[in-house]
Amino acid sequence: MSKFNTRNSIPQSGKTDLQQKPMHAIKTGLEIAGGLIILFTLIPIIKHDYWTFRIFEYPRIQKLFLNLVIGILFIYLVPAYGLRYWAFVMLLSGNATYLFVKIFPFTFFAKNALLGTTKDDPDNRITIVSSNVFQHNRNAEGCMALLRKYDPDVILLLETDQFWYEGTKELGSKYEHQVLVPLENTYGMLLYSKLKLIDPQVRYLVDPEIPSIVTKVELKSGKQVNLHCVHPTPPVPGENTHSTERDKELLLIAKEVKHQAVPCIVVGDLNDVAWSYTTELFTKISGMLDPRIGRGFYNTFHAKYPILRFPLDHIFCSTDFKLITLARLENFNSDHFPILICLQYEASASQQQEEPKADLEDIALAEEKIKKEVPD
């Protein structure tokens, strides 16, 4: 009598199919995820003002992290076989390299753009705290406690409406010089200063509802520096479908700064990340330095979602300064962290630091953006 062999009765091909199906799904899923990351990296290379092209500049750290995770999982889980496998690995590797190169200047491994000071000259120092308070935040006392703790020379509060104007009034007793522009449209500004403000002006450079402030600030030594306070609109649905207004305002200020003979500081929520091509263009046209370069990301937004944080709040300065302190401060229920900087004016600093330079292509691009009509 022949024996019934149950092992041989199951077709080998069927068993192989059962084994291959999960692996095929994993491989396909990782390829789709990796393809999306690569696509989201490529989109911002197109220098179009529409928000979908600009918004993908923001999460470069997040894209790099996801890119690495996908690559590691793919190499670990998927058998190394065939041209398609190696092509995908090479694409992920190239994408990761590109993303790392873009954010590398903002790591501790890069050279500092703005040098740290080696002198002790308190009379030529200026300490600034810039904070987007989030207009609908009602923790004014938390904000005041933070400002009492750090006691800066100059305070810039953004997104300040009438509530924030009333809630910070006590600053007036200590900060004699003020430029107060409370608004209900999330673009109000309150500027307080212990140092003398000379000829302060509130301007509406691009949009009649979006203010900026420019003023001379007199240091204790008597040296005057120009301070520009800005908060342009972001390229996001519900605010602005294009980055045209933001880019135009930043570049108008960049041109103005470039032609000013006195030391300059630009501070505010730029609604743009430190590594975007627009911010890079701003530094080249203005000749200003970014203190983040060589020191870290200092991500200020979004304060409540750690995985979605970007460096949106900035303080740029001309080569006339050196750095004492740069710090991200504690949150007081805003969607932004405040940022603090202490700069020291030094007469020899401009000879010791390299000013960003614009080439002819940069200048042409800046002029094109400045002249561009704002979409309706």
C-alpha positions in Angstrom: 0.0 0.0 0.0 1.4 3.4 -0.9 1.6 6.0 1.8 0.0 9.4 1.5 2.7 12.1 1.8 1.1 15.2 3.1 4.3 17.3 2.8 4.6 16.6 -0.9 0.9 17.2 -1.5 1.2 20.9 -1.0 2.5 22.6 -4.2 5.9 24.3 -3.4 5.0 27.3 -5.5 2.0 28.0 -3.3 4.2 28.1 -0.2 6.6 30.4 -1.9 3.7 32.8 -2.8 2.6 32.9 0.8 6.1 33.8 1.9 6.6 36.4 -0.9 3.3 38.3 -0.4 4.2 40.1 2.9 7.7 40.9 1.6 6.3 42.3 -1.6 3.9 44.5 0.3 6.7 45.8 2.6 8.9 46.5 -0.5 6.1 48.3 -2.3 5.1 50.3 0.8 8.7 51.4 1.4 9.2 52.3 -2.3 6.0 54.4 -2.2 7.0 56.2 1.0 10.6 56.8 -0.3 9.2 58.1 -3.6 7.0 60.6 -1.8 9.9 61.9 0.3 12.0 62.3 -2.9 9.1 64.1 -4.5 8.6 66.4 -1.5 12.4 67.2 -1.7 12.2 68.0 -5.4 9.1 70.2 -5.3 10.8 73.3 -3.6 13.6 73.2 -6.2 11.0 74.8 -8.5 11.2 78.4 -7.6 7.5 79.2 -7.9 5.7 81.5 -5.5 2.6 79.2 -5.1 2.4 77.9 -1.5 2.7 74.2 -2.4 6.2 74.8 -3.8 7.3 76.9 -0.8 5.8 75.0 2.1 7.8 71.8 1.4 11.0 73.9 2.1 10.1 73.9 5.8 10.4 70.2 6.9 13.9 69.4 5.7 14.9 67.9 9.0 11.8 65.8 9.1 12.3 64.7 5.5 15.9 63.7 6.2 14.9 61.7 9.2 12.1 59.9 7.3 14.4 59.3 4.4 17.0 57.6 6.6 14.4 55.5 8.4 12.9 54.3 5.0 16.4 53.6 3.7 17.5 51.6 6.8 14.2 49.5 6.8 14.5 48.9 3.0 18.1 47.6 3.3 17.4 45.5 6.4 14.1 44.0 5.2 14.3 43.7 1.5 16.6 41.2 -0.2 19.4 42.9 -2.2 18.6 41.8 -5.7 18.1 43.5 -9.1 18.5 46.8 -10.7 15.3 48.2 -9.2 16.6 47.5 -5.7 19.9 49.3 -6.2 18.3 52.2 -8.1 16.0 52.8 -5.2 18.8 52.7 -2.7 20.9 55.1 -4.8 17.9 57.5 -5.1 17.3 57.5 -1.3 21.1 58.0 -0.7 21.2 60.9 -3.1 18.1 62.5 -1.5 19.5 62.1 2.0 22.8 63.7 0.9 21.1 66.6 -0.7 18.9 67.3 2.4 21.9 67.0 4.7 23.9 69.4 2.7 21.1 71.9 2.9 20.8 71.8 6.7 24.5 71.2 7.4 25.3 74.9 7.8 22.9 75.0 10.8 24.6 72.2 12.7 27.5 72.4 15.2 29.8 70.9 12.6 29.7 74.0 10.3 31.8 77.1 10.7 30.1 80.0 12.5 29.0 82.8 10.2 28.8 85.2 13.1 31.8 85.1 15.3 31.6 85.0 19.1 33.1 88.0 20.9 36.3 87.9 22.9 35.9 91.4 24.4 34.0 92.7 27.3 32.3 95.9 26.2 28.8 96.2 27.9 28.2 99.7 26.6 28.2 98.4 23.0 25.9 95.5 23.6 22.2 95.1 22.8 20.0 92.2 24.1 16.8 91.6 22.2 13.9 89.2 22.9 11.6 88.6 19.9 8.4 86.6 20.6 5.3 85.8 18.5 2.9 85.6 21.4 0.0 84.0 19.3 -2.8 86.5 19.3 -5.4 84.1 20.8 -3.1 83.1 23.7 -4.3 84.8 26.9 -1.2 84.0 29.1 0.0 87.6 29.2 1.4 87.0 32.7 3.5 84.1 31.5 5.0 86.4 28.9 5.6 89.1 31.4 7.3 86.7 33.8 9.6 85.6 31.0 10.5 89.2 30.2 11.2 90.0 33.8 13.5 87.0 34.1 15.7 87.8 31.0 15.3 91.6 31.3 16.4 92.4 27.7 17.2 95.9 26.3 14.7 95.6 23.5 11.5 93.6 23.3 9.5 92.8 20.1 6.1 91.2 20.6 4.3 90.0 17.5 0.6 89.0 16.9 -0.4 91.5 19.5 -3.9 92.8 19.7 -5.6 95.1 22.2 -5.5 92.4 24.8 -1.7 92.1 24.5 -1.4 95.9 24.5 -3.2 96.1 27.8 -1.5 93.0 29.2 2.0 94.4 28.6 1.4 98.0 29.6 3.5 97.7 32.7 6.6 97.4 30.5 6.2 101.1 29.9 7.5 101.9 33.4 10.9 100.2 32.6 11.0 100.6 28.8 10.7 104.3 28.2 10.9 104.1 24.4 8.0 102.4 22.6 6.5 101.8 19.2 3.0 100.3 19.8 0.9 99.0 16.9 -1.8 96.6 18.3 -3.9 95.1 15.6 -6.7 92.5 15.5 -5.5 90.8 12.3 -2.6 88.8 13.9 0.0 91.2 12.6 0.2 93.7 15.5 3.6 94.7 16.8 4.7 96.1 20.2 8.3 97.3 20.4 9.7 98.3 23.8 13.2 99.6 24.4 15.3 100.7 27.3 17.7 102.1 24.8 16.8 105.4 23.0 14.9 105.0 19.8 15.6 107.7 17.2 13.2 108.5 14.4 11.0 105.3 14.7 8.7 104.7 11.8 5.8 102.3 11.2 5.7 101.3 7.6 3.4 99.2 5.4 5.8 98.2 2.6 3.7 95.7 0.7 0.3 95.3 2.3 -1.7 98.2 3.9 -2.6 95.8 6.8 0.9 94.4 7.5 3.1 96.8 9.4 6.9 96.8 9.9 9.0 99.0 12.1 12.3 100.7 11.4 14.2 102.8 13.9 17.7 103.8 15.0 18.7 102.5 18.4 21.3 104.3 20.4 23.6 102.0 22.4 24.9 103.1 25.8 28.2 104.1 24.1 26.3 106.5 21.9 26.7 104.3 18.8 23.6 104.1 16.7 22.4 101.0 14.9 19.4 100.5 12.6 16.7 98.0 13.8 14.1 96.6 11.4 11.2 94.6 12.9 9.2 92.5 10.4 6.4 89.9 10.3 5.4 89.2 6.7 2.6 86.8 5.8 3.3 83.1 5.3 2.5 81.2 2.1 -0.2 79.0 3.4 -3.9 78.6 2.5 -6.0 81.0 4.6 -3.2 83.5 4.8 -1.6 83.8 1.4 -1.7 81.3 -1.4 1.6 82.8 -2.7 4.9 83.8 -1.1 5.1 86.9 -3.3 4.3 89.4 -0.5 6.6 87.8 2.0 9.5 87.6 -0.5 9.0 91.2 -1.7 8.9 92.6 1.8 12.1 90.8 2.9 14.0 91.7 -0.2 12.9 95.4 0.0 14.4 95.5 3.5 17.5 93.6 2.3 18.2 96.2 -0.4 17.6 99.0 2.1 20.0 97.4 4.7 22.7 96.9 2.1 22.8 100.7 1.4 22.8 101.8 5.0 26.1 103.0 6.3 25.3 102.1 10.0 25.2 98.7 11.7 21.9 96.9 11.1 19.8 94.3 12.8 16.7 92.6 11.3 14.4 90.8 13.7 11.0 89.1 13.6 8.9 86.2 12.5 9.9 85.9 8.9 7.5 83.0 8.2 10.3 81.3 6.3 12.9 78.7 7.4 16.6 79.5 7.8 17.6 77.2 4.9 15.1 78.3 2.2 16.4 79.8 -1.0 14.5 83.1 -0.1 16.2 83.5 3.2 19.5 82.7 1.6 18.8 85.3 -1.1 17.9 87.8 1.7 21.3 87.3 3.4 23.1 87.7 0.1 21.3 90.9 -1.0 21.5 92.4 2.5 25.0 91.2 3.4 23.7 90.2 6.8 24.8 87.2 8.9 22.7 84.5 10.4 23.8 83.6 14.0 22.3 80.1 13.7 24.9 79.1 11.1 27.4 76.8 12.9 25.3 76.8 16.1 22.1 74.9 15.7 18.5 75.0 14.4 16.9 76.9 17.2 13.5 75.8 16.0 10.8 78.2 17.2 7.6 76.9 15.6 5.5 74.9 16.4 6.0 75.0 20.1 3.3 72.4 20.8 4.2 69.8 18.2 7.9 68.7 18.6 7.9 66.7 15.4 6.7 69.8 13.4 9.3 72.4 14.4 11.0 74.8 12.1 13.3 77.9 12.5 10.8 80.7 11.6 11.8 83.4 14.0 15.0 85.2 13.0 17.6 87.8 14.1 20.1 88.8 11.4 22.8 91.3 11.8 25.5 93.1 9.8 29.1 92.1 10.1 29.6 95.0 12.6 28.5 92.7 15.4 29.8 89.7 17.3 27.7 87.3 19.3 27.4 87.1 23.1 24.4 84.8 23.5 21.8 83.1 21.3 19.0 81.2 23.0 15.5 79.8 22.5 13.5 80.6 25.6 10.6 79.0 27.4 7.2 78.9 25.9 4.2 80.6 27.6 1.4 78.9 25.7 2.2 80.5 22.4 2.7 78.4 19.2 6.2 80.0 18.9 9.1 79.9 21.3 10.7 83.3 22.0 14.2 83.8 20.9 16.9 85.9 22.6 20.1 87.3 21.2 22.8 89.5 22.7 25.1 91.2 20.2 28.1 93.4 20.7 29.1 96.1 18.3 32.9 96.0 17.5 34.5 98.5 15.1 36.9 95.8 13.8 34.3 93.0 13.4 33.5 93.8 9.8 37.2 93.1 8.9 37.1 89.8 10.6 33.9 88.3 9.2 32.9 87.4 5.7 29.8 89.2 4.3 27.5 87.1 2.1 27.7 88.3 -1.5 25.1 88.3 -4.2 26.1 87.4 -7.8 24.4 88.8 -10.9 21.8 86.0 -10.9 20.9 86.7 -7.3 20.5 90.4 -7.9 18.3 89.7 -11.0 16.1 87.2 -9.1 15.7 89.7 -6.2 14.7 92.5 -8.6 12.2 90.1 -10.3 10.6 89.3 -7.0 10.5 92.9 -5.8 8.8 94.0 -9.1 6.4 91.1 -9.2 2.7 91.9 -8.8 1.0 90.5 -5.7 -1.6 87.9 -6.8 -5.2 88.7 -5.8 
